Structures are given as structure tokens and as C-alpha cells.
């Protein structure tokens, strides 16, 4: 079982910035797509942003221009830089990664989530 470890969540005022990081275990061989999802209270989990191994990115339409995703392939880490944050950005943010599992190919794993709270 691969455990992704998120960090960087917390409380921030509206208009502020926050940076989330996620690290996959050093024992893994490689990752394919990595990304961030979030789940607001009472809502379904939704895609925030994703990034391929080659660096191609995808964002939720409502977040373009405020959030930026990046990754370090050598360290198997993915980061989410969030700017001009809004109370609506409040939620639990989950890291997701497709991890190479040998004969099984790439398997999808989730982190436990990190809470982000944006105060108005």
C-alpha cells in the first residue's frame, strides 16, 4: 500500500496564499499523473488540478489563474500553490497519484487529506 503524505494545510485569510505539498514514498519507482482534489463540507470531491509526468496541467475552470500545480519527478512530489484564496476554497484537499506497480501497471492512490480553511 502506497501512502501519499500531504502537508501545508491550515487557516488563511481571504486574499491570502497557501502552498500544499504531497510526497510519495521514496521506495516507489515512478508516478504518472499526479493531482489535487478537494471536498468542501456537504459537497462531492472535485478536481482542483492535475499534472502529467511531462508537465501538462489541467485545472478546474473556476480556479484558473489563482492556483498553480507543479511537480518534481525526481522526488515524486507534487505541489499546489494557491493565491487570492476565497472562503469557497475551504475544504479538505487530497493528493492523488498514479504509481507504478509493476505487472499491475499504474495504480491510483490517495492521501489522507489536509484541511484548508479560508476565513472571510
Secondary structure, 3 states (H helix, E strand, C coil): CCCEEEECCEEEECCCCEEEEEECCCCCCCEEEEEEEEECCCCCCEEEEEECCCCCEEECHHHECCEEEEEECCCCEEEEEECCCCHHHCEEEEEEEEEECHHHCEEEEEECCEEEEEEC
